[in-house]
Every structure is written in C-alpha cells, then in structure tokens.
Amino acid sequence: MTITDILGYALVSILLAGFGWALIDLLVRIAKQPKRESNGDILPLLPYPFLPPRENENRPGLKRAGRLALQPVRVKNRSTGK
C-alpha cells in the first residue's frame, strides 16, 4: 500500500463523511420545520375545481351524493381571446 492509496482512501472517507453529515443535517432541518395544516389550500391550485356535494345535488346527471366531482371550466384562449 503506497502513500497515494492512503491519501485516496482518506479523501474518499472525508467526502463520504461530509455527505453523511449533510444528509443528517438536512433530515434534522426538515424534521424541525413547523407542520402546516391542510385546510384545503391545494384545492384552488388544481386545474379542475372540486365542488362540494351540496352544490352537485341540484345538477342533472350527477348522482354521486357525498363525493366531490370534477367540473369542466371554460378557459380563455390566449391567442383568440375567446
């Protein structure tokens, strides 16, 4: 075993230790972040609005009581404006 082998093993061990330390630090920081409450904040970001079942009861053709249903949304075309 030559000096270059020893230096190579030392360098690899230092790099692996640094990677392990960074990974553990990242996981600790993620665990310390405050948890957000899910109040349906993601629903406005979805491409199709989810309507509550109460609004769906009066619509013809929707017979799934108690479930959310996807509804089509009209979107303006950017090139024609319609």
N, C-alpha and C positions, 0 to 999 in steps of 0.2 A: 504494500500500500504506500503510495507516494504522497507527497505533500499536496499535489493537485487533487488527488482523490479526497483527502481530508478536508481541503478547502471547499470542494464541491459538495460533500456531504453536509458541511457546516452551513453553506449558503442555502441549500435546499431545506435543511431543518429550520433555519431562521425564517425563510419565506413561508413554509408551512405553518410555523408557529404564529407568524403575523396574520396569515389568512384565518387561522382558527380563532385568534383573538378578535379580529374584525367581525367574524361571523357571530361569535358570542356577544360582542358589544351591540351588533345590530339587533339580535334577538332580544336582548335586555331592553334596548330603547323602544322596540315595538311593544314589548310587554308593559312598559311604563306609561305608554300613551293613554290618555283618557278614552274610555269607550264611548262611542257615540250611540245615542238612542235612535232606533229605527222607527221614525214616525211616518213612514211612507214618503220619505224625502226623495226616493229614487223614482217614484211613480210619475212625476212631471217630466222626467228625462226620457221616458220610454217613447218610442215612435207612435204607439197607439195608446190612446187614453183608456184607462180602466174605469168603467162606470160602476158604481155600487149597484147591488141587485135591486134596490128600491127604484132606481131610475129605469131599470130594464123591464120592470114588471108591466109597464103600460105600452111597451113597444111590441108590435106584432112580430111573430117569428122567433122571439126569444123566450124559450120555455124553461130555461135553466134557472130556477129560483135558488137563491143562496150562493151563486157563483158570480165571479167577475167575468165580463165578456169583452172581447175586443171589438171596437167600433171603428169603421173607416173614418179618416179625416181628410177633408179637402185641403190640398196644398197648392199654393200659387206656383206656377211655372216661372222661373226666373227670366227666361228669355222672352216669353209672350206676355207675362203679367196676368194670365188667366188662371 
